[in-house]
Amino acid sequence: MKMTNQQQPLLTHESVALSLAPPRTPPRDSVIRNLYTNPRSAARLYNLLTSSATRNSNVLMDNPEGDDGGGNSKTSSYESHNLQSRFLQLLHDGNHLLHHKSHPHLPSSLSLPDQLIRFIGRTLPLEWQHRHRDNGTFRNIADWLVKLTCPMIGLGNLRLTHEFLNLSSRKRRRRIRYGDHHSMQYIDLFLPHQNDTTQKQNQPAVGSNNSTDRNENKVSVRGTLFFVHGGAWGSGHPWMYRLVAPAFLQRNFAVAIVGYRTYPDAEHVDDQVNDIRLAFDELDDVLNDCAVPVTADDAIDREEAAGDVDNDNGWVGNIMMGHSSGAHIALLLLVDMLGERMKSSSSQPAAYMTMKQNNRYPWSFPDYFVGLSGPYDISDHFDFEAGRGVEQISPMKPICGHSRLNFDRASPAKRLLSKLTSFREQSDVVVSSLACSDDSTRMKMPTLQQITPPILFVHGIEDATVPFTATSDAARILKSCGLTDCHEIYLEKTTHQDVIMHFMMGGAAMDVVFDWLLRQRRQQKVNGRGGGTKVKLQLRSRL
């Protein structure tokens, strides 16, 4: 039975071709790929090599001692073990494809942009590419291309222009420096507009008049978005993603868009992870001074008593979100924070308990993680970039360590596997040192799911910059580690830039993220007020 596009909206020619992109299939221009995409060309290459080998006595050996019973020599060039012989063996085995059609889903030619990029990569000397990549020239070019594009987008949508200018004013935007005060180490913080009546009604009840006085000048929020921008590890600035804020501000969230050092100012991806970790820690005191959670225990009780389970004004939590390379960096930070939690061997209290006991804004750990179109396996993405011809120009190779071993270390899911192995060895030592005859001590240790916030991955099914397989592979590894609260959503007819533009201009990506947050909040109400650690939703992948 043939499926129609209405029955399988994610099954398109583009998505199937991306699912077969390197490293899932042989590299472009390789002999093996040529057997499937252009069998006639492979057959001609086979005939050319075999005729050349016949004339070369060192390759085609006529050994009388190797005759069979009939006296005829059966030894041919492709039966030996030198490099040329192996190519001949490969081509001989694939020669039957001469009478068959090309592979139906492997594209035989590149798109026009990829052809242009590969032409530039072949034309420009490698030394020149590396020099201008490492001195920041390509970063400046990428940033200027964005600057040239922004006015055209603004002319086509005056509402976005008005919102951008409004958010750029000092009344709406608060710039916070952190770290060594590098020009890229800053945070743009935005707080929602609130009138005095709404603020007083939504402030949590506290026990002392002094606390009430301190909270009078604070803005009540439903949570904070901690957003890490993309830019291929080597470009991008927070102002380019400023229009992500309005959708969250309208829903009464605070928004922090984080700037960090890009390559070559940051020599390794861990430098970028350290930057956003410093930014995350810096926001602790800042949010405590200017924001207060909108929900207290008695407010939740009133919602439940009124039967308003779909109330859209209560506390949701703090969200860590990143797009493209920003999603990769943010997930690395989350893995490192999980490693710290595993070492402490205890899960931290829920956000509302921290707020109630310490009267501080809950900011020790994100309540949710959202990754948008991120490349989470660096080794696989390097192969994909090589297929497009950008692996030497892209900052990903130097900033992630140049080698396959370092690529794996810079991959969040594989880094988590390494931390889990180390944690298991340490826990075995602890249990054995206590001479426990049962598993009571191990049972008291929190599971990985209990210390991990709910995770959502969103990816466009027709993303030609970072294929959707990057998300599916990362989610598979995370789920194998025990993270059952890890979800994937794939969007039809959506490319790499479409996902982030949906948050700026409205679209499917924004809608599914807010719907997911609402479902998580409802589930937390059903399971109790223990925060994200008790959520056990088992949503199936939409792929």
C-alpha positions in Angstrom: 0.0 0.0 0.0 1.4 3.3 -1.0 1.5 6.0 1.6 0.4 9.5 0.7 1.9 12.8 1.9 -1.1 13.3 4.1 -0.5 10.0 5.8 3.2 10.4 6.1 4.0 14.2 6.1 7.5 13.6 7.3 8.3 11.2 4.5 9.5 13.4 1.6 12.3 13.1 -1.0 14.3 15.7 0.9 14.0 14.0 4.3 14.8 10.6 2.9 17.9 12.0 1.2 19.0 13.7 4.4 18.5 10.5 6.3 21.0 8.9 3.9 23.6 11.7 4.2 27.1 10.9 5.3 28.2 9.2 7.6 25.1 7.0 7.1 26.2 6.5 3.5 29.5 6.5 1.7 31.1 10.0 1.2 30.4 11.9 -2.0 32.7 11.3 -4.9 33.8 8.0 -3.4 33.9 4.8 -5.4 31.3 3.0 -3.3 28.8 5.9 -3.6 29.4 6.1 -7.3 28.3 2.5 -7.6 24.8 3.5 -6.4 24.4 7.0 -7.8 26.1 6.5 -11.2 26.5 2.8 -12.0 27.4 3.5 -15.7 30.3 5.7 -14.7 31.4 3.1 -12.2 31.4 0.5 -15.0 33.5 2.7 -17.2 35.9 3.2 -14.4 36.1 -0.5 -13.9 36.9 -1.1 -17.6 39.5 1.6 -17.6 41.3 0.2 -14.6 41.1 -3.4 -15.7 42.5 -2.5 -19.1 45.3 -0.6 -17.5 46.0 -3.5 -15.1 46.2 -5.9 -18.0 49.0 -3.9 -19.5 50.8 -3.8 -16.2 52.5 -7.1 -15.5 53.1 -6.2 -11.9 49.3 -6.0 -11.3 48.0 -8.7 -13.5 50.1 -11.7 -12.7 50.2 -14.8 -15.0 51.4 -17.5 -12.7 51.5 -21.0 -14.3 51.8 -22.6 -10.9 48.5 -21.1 -9.9 46.6 -22.9 -12.8 43.6 -25.0 -11.9 43.2 -28.6 -13.1 42.4 -27.4 -16.6 45.7 -25.6 -16.9 44.1 -22.2 -17.2 45.2 -19.4 -14.8 42.4 -18.1 -12.6 44.5 -15.4 -10.9 43.3 -11.9 -11.6 44.3 -8.5 -10.4 41.4 -8.0 -8.0 42.3 -11.2 -6.0 45.5 -9.7 -4.6 45.7 -7.4 -1.6 47.3 -4.3 -2.8 45.3 -1.0 -2.9 44.6 -0.9 -6.6 43.4 -4.5 -6.5 40.9 -3.8 -3.8 39.4 -1.0 -5.9 39.2 -3.4 -8.8 37.5 -6.0 -6.6 35.0 -3.4 -5.5 34.2 -2.2 -9.0 34.0 -5.8 -10.3 31.4 -6.7 -7.6 29.4 -3.6 -8.5 29.6 -4.1 -12.2 26.2 -5.8 -12.2 24.7 -2.4 -11.4 25.4 -1.4 -15.0 22.0 -2.8 -16.0 20.1 -1.3 -13.0 18.9 2.2 -12.2 20.6 4.5 -9.7 19.6 4.4 -6.1 16.2 6.1 -5.8 17.0 8.2 -2.7 20.7 9.0 -2.9 21.0 12.3 -4.8 23.4 12.0 -7.7 24.1 15.7 -7.7 24.5 18.4 -5.0 22.2 21.4 -4.6 23.4 24.7 -6.2 24.5 26.3 -2.8 26.5 23.1 -1.9 28.1 23.1 -5.4 29.2 26.7 -4.9 30.6 25.9 -1.5 32.5 22.9 -2.7 33.8 24.9 -5.7 35.1 27.6 -3.4 36.7 24.9 -1.1 38.5 23.3 -4.1 39.6 26.6 -5.5 40.9 28.4 -2.5 44.2 27.0 -1.1 43.8 25.1 2.1 46.4 27.3 3.9 44.3 30.4 2.9 41.1 28.9 4.2 42.7 28.0 7.6 44.3 31.4 7.9 41.1 33.4 7.4 39.1 30.9 9.5 41.5 31.2 12.4 42.0 35.0 12.2 38.2 35.8 12.4 37.7 36.9 8.7 35.0 34.3 8.1 33.3 35.3 11.3 33.2 38.9 10.2 31.8 37.9 6.8 29.1 35.8 8.5 28.1 38.6 10.8 28.0 41.1 8.0 25.7 38.9 6.0 23.3 38.8 8.9 23.5 42.6 9.2 22.7 43.0 5.5 19.7 40.6 5.8 18.1 42.2 8.8 16.9 45.4 7.0 15.2 43.4 4.3 13.3 41.3 6.9 12.4 44.5 8.7 11.0 46.2 5.6 8.8 43.1 4.9 7.4 43.1 8.5 7.0 46.5 10.2 5.6 44.8 13.4 8.9 43.0 13.9 10.8 46.2 13.3 8.8 48.0 16.0 9.3 45.1 18.4 13.1 45.0 17.7 13.5 48.7 18.3 11.4 48.5 21.4 13.5 45.7 22.9 16.7 47.6 22.0 15.8 50.5 24.2 17.5 50.7 27.6 14.1 50.7 29.3 13.4 47.2 28.1 16.9 45.7 27.9 19.4 45.3 30.7 22.9 44.4 29.8 24.9 42.3 32.3 28.6 41.7 32.0 30.2 38.6 33.3 33.6 36.7 33.3 36.6 38.7 32.3 34.4 41.3 30.6 35.4 40.3 27.1 33.3 42.2 24.6 31.3 39.0 23.8 30.7 38.1 27.5 27.4 39.7 28.3 23.8 38.9 28.8 20.8 40.8 27.4 18.0 40.5 30.1 14.4 41.3 29.3 11.6 41.4 31.9 7.9 41.3 31.1 5.7 44.4 31.5 3.4 44.2 34.6 1.1 46.7 36.2 1.2 47.1 40.0 -2.2 45.3 40.6 -1.1 42.1 38.7 2.3 42.1 40.4 0.8 42.3 43.9 -1.8 39.6 43.2 0.8 37.2 41.8 3.6 37.6 44.4 4.1 34.6 46.6 3.0 34.8 50.2 6.0 35.2 52.5 6.3 35.2 56.3 7.8 38.6 57.1 7.1 42.2 56.4 10.7 42.8 55.5 10.5 40.2 52.7 7.3 41.8 51.5 9.0 45.1 51.2 11.9 43.6 49.3 9.5 42.0 46.8 7.5 45.1 46.1 9.9 46.3 43.4 10.4 42.9 41.8 8.6 41.6 38.7 6.6 38.4 39.1 7.5 35.9 36.4 6.4 32.4 35.4 10.0 31.4 34.7 13.1 32.5 32.9 14.3 31.5 29.4 18.1 31.1 29.2 18.8 31.2 25.5 22.1 30.3 23.9 22.4 31.5 20.3 23.9 29.6 17.4 26.3 30.6 14.7 28.5 27.5 13.9 30.6 28.1 17.0 32.3 31.0 15.2 29.8 33.8 14.7 26.6 35.3 16.1 25.6 37.9 18.7 22.6 38.1 21.1 21.1 41.1 19.2 20.5 38.8 16.2 18.2 36.7 18.3 16.5 39.5 20.2 13.1 38.8 18.6 13.0 35.4 20.3 12.1 37.3 23.5 8.6 38.7 22.7 6.8 35.3 22.6 8.1 34.5 26.1 7.6 38.0 27.5 4.0 37.9 26.4 3.6 34.7 28.5 5.2 36.4 31.5 8.6 34.9 31.3 11.9 36.7 31.8 14.3 36.2 28.9 18.1 36.1 29.1 19.9 35.9 25.7 23.5 34.9 26.4 26.5 36.2 24.5 29.8 34.1 24.6 33.2 34.1 23.0 33.1 32.6 19.5 36.0 31.1 17.6 38.8 32.1 17.4 38.5 34.1 20.7 37.4 30.8 22.2 40.0 28.2 21.3 38.0 25.2 22.5 34.3 24.4 22.8 34.8 23.9 26.6 35.7 27.6 26.7 32.3 28.4 25.4 30.7 26.0 27.8 32.5 27.8 30.7 31.3 31.1 29.4 27.7 30.2 29.5 28.2 28.6 32.9 29.6 31.9 34.2 26.6 33.6 32.6 24.2 31.2 34.3 25.8 31.7 37.7 25.8 35.5 37.2 22.1 35.5 36.7 21.5 34.0 40.1 22.0 37.2 42.0 20.6 39.4 39.2 17.3 37.5 39.1 17.0 37.4 42.8 17.2 41.2 42.8 14.7 41.9 40.1 12.3 38.9 39.8 10.1 36.7 41.9 8.2 33.5 41.0 4.6 34.1 40.2 3.3 31.0 42.1 3.3 30.1 45.7 1.9 27.0 47.4 -1.4 28.7 48.3 -1.8 29.9 44.7 -1.5 26.4 43.4 -4.0 25.2 46.0 -6.5 27.9 44.9 -6.1 26.7 41.3 -6.8 23.1 42.2 -9.7 24.0 44.5 -11.3 26.0 41.6 -10.7 23.1 39.3 -8.7 25.3 36.9 -6.2 22.7 35.9 -5.5 24.5 32.6 -4.6 27.8 34.4 -2.1 29.5 32.2 -0.7 32.0 34.7 1.1 29.8 37.2 4.8 29.0 37.7 6.3 26.9 34.9 10.0 26.9 35.6 13.3 28.0 34.1 14.1 26.9 30.5 17.6 26.3 29.0 17.2 26.5 25.2 19.7 26.7 22.4 19.6 26.8 18.6 22.1 25.0 16.2 25.6 25.2 17.7 24.0 26.9 20.7 22.0 23.8 21.4 25.2 21.7 21.3 26.9 24.1 23.8 23.9 24.3 26.1 23.5 20.5 26.2 27.2 20.2 27.0 26.7 22.5 29.9 23.7 20.5 31.1 25.8 17.3 30.9 28.5 18.9 33.0 25.9 20.1 35.6 24.5 16.6 35.7 28.1 15.3 36.4 28.3 17.6 39.3 25.0 16.4 40.6 26.1 12.7 40.2 29.2 13.4 42.3 27.1 14.9 45.1 24.9 11.7 45.0 21.8 13.7 45.8 19.2 15.5 43.8 18.5 19.1 44.7 15.2 20.2 46.1 12.5 21.4 43.8 12.3 25.0 42.8 9.4 26.0 44.9 11.0 24.5 48.0 14.2 26.5 47.4 12.2 29.6 47.0 10.1 29.0 50.2 13.1 28.2 52.4 15.6 30.7 51.2 13.3 33.4 49.8 15.5 33.5 46.6 14.7 33.2 43.0 15.1 29.5 42.1 18.1 29.4 39.7 20.4 26.6 40.8 19.4 24.2 37.9 17.2 24.4 34.8 13.8 22.9 35.0 13.6 22.1 31.3 16.0 21.8 28.4 14.9 22.5 24.8 17.3 21.9 21.9 16.5 23.3 18.5 18.2 21.8 15.4 21.4 21.0 17.2 24.4 19.0 15.9 25.0 16.8 19.0 27.5 14.3 17.5 30.6 16.2 16.3 32.2 13.2 14.5 29.0 12.5 12.5 28.5 16.2 11.7 32.1 16.5 10.5 31.4 13.8 8.0 28.2 15.6 7.0 30.1 18.9 6.6 32.8 17.1 4.5 30.0 16.0 2.2 29.0 19.6 1.7 32.6 20.8 1.4 32.7 23.1 4.4 34.8 21.0 6.8 37.9 23.1 6.4 36.2 26.5 6.5 33.9 25.7 9.4 35.2 26.5 12.9 33.8 23.2 14.2 36.9 21.2 13.4 39.4 23.4 15.4 37.2 24.3 18.2 36.2 20.7 18.9 39.8 19.4 18.9 40.7 18.4 15.3 40.7 14.6 16.0 38.0 12.0 16.2 38.8 11.3 19.8 38.3 14.9 20.7 35.1 15.0 18.6 33.6 12.3 20.8 34.7 14.1 23.9 32.9 17.2 22.6 29.7 15.3 21.9 27.1 15.7 24.7 25.6 12.2 24.6 29.0 10.5 24.5 30.3 12.7 27.3 27.3 11.7 29.4 28.1 8.0 28.8 31.6 8.6 30.0 30.4 10.4 33.1 27.9 7.6 33.8 30.7 5.0 33.6 32.8 7.0 36.0 29.9 7.5 38.3 29.1 3.8 38.3 32.7 2.9 39.3 32.6 5.5 42.1 29.3 4.2 43.4 30.6 0.7 43.5 33.6 1.8 45.5 31.2 3.6 48.0 29.0 0.6 48.4 31.9 -1.8 48.8 33.6 0.5 51.4 30.5 0.5 53.5 30.5 -3.3 53.4 26.8 -3.4 52.5 25.3 -6.8 52.1 22.2 -5.5 50.3 21.4 -2.9 47.8 19.8 -0.4 50.3 22.6 2.1 49.9 22.5 2.0 46.2 18.7 2.3 46.2 19.0 5.6 48.1 21.2 7.1 45.4 19.1 9.1 42.9 18.7 7.8 39.4 19.9 9.8 36.4 16.3 10.6 35.5 15.6 12.0 38.9 18.3 14.5 38.6 17.7 15.4 35.0 15.1 17.9 33.8 12.7 17.0 31.0 14.4 17.3 27.6 12.8 18.3 24.3 14.5 18.1 20.9 12.9 20.0 18.0 14.2 19.6 14.4 13.0 20.4 10.9 12.7 17.3 8.8 14.2 19.1 5.8 17.1 20.7 7.6 20.0 20.7 5.1 22.5 22.4 7.5 22.1 19.9 10.4 20.2 16.8 9.4 17.4 15.6 11.6 19.3 12.4 12.2 21.6 14.4 14.6 18.6 14.7 16.9 17.3 11.1 16.6 20.8 9.7 17.2 21.4 11.9 20.3 17.9 11.1 21.7 18.5 7.4 21.2 21.7 7.5 23.3 20.2 9.6 26.0 17.2 7.3 26.3 19.6 4.3 26.5 21.2 6.0 29.5 17.9 6.0 31.3 16.5 9.4 30.4 12.9 8.4 29.8 11.7 12.0 29.9 13.4 12.8 26.6 11.2 13.8 23.7 11.6 14.4 20.0 9.4 16.5 17.7 10.1 16.7 14.0 8.5 19.4 11.9 7.4 18.8 8.3 8.5 21.2 5.6 10.9 23.0 8.0 14.5 23.9 7.4 17.3 24.9 9.7 16.5 28.7 9.9 12.8 28.1 9.9 12.9 26.7 13.4 14.3 29.8 15.0 12.3 32.1 12.8 9.2 30.4 14.1 10.0 31.9 17.5 10.6 35.3 16.0 7.6 35.5 13.7 5.3 32.7 15.0 5.2 29.2 13.7 5.0 25.5 14.4 8.3 25.2 16.4 7.2 27.8 18.9 3.7 26.3 19.2 5.0 22.7 19.9 7.5 24.0 22.5 4.8 25.9 24.5 2.4 23.0 24.2 5.0 20.6 25.5 5.7 23.0 28.5 2.0 23.1 29.3 1.7 19.3 29.2 4.7 19.1 31.5 3.1 21.5 34.0 -0.1 19.6 34.0 1.7 16.3 34.6 3.6 17.9 37.5 0.3 18.9 39.1 -0.9 15.3 38.8 2.3 13.9 40.2 2.7 16.5 42.9 4.8 19.5 43.4 8.2 17.8 43.3 9.3 19.6 40.2 10.5 18.0 37.0 12.1 15.0 38.8 8.7 13.2 39.2 7.5 13.7 35.6 7.3 10.3 33.8 5.7 11.1 30.5 6.4 8.5 27.9 5.8 10.4 24.7 6.7 8.5 21.6 8.9 10.1 19.0 7.0 11.9 16.2 9.5 10.6 13.7 
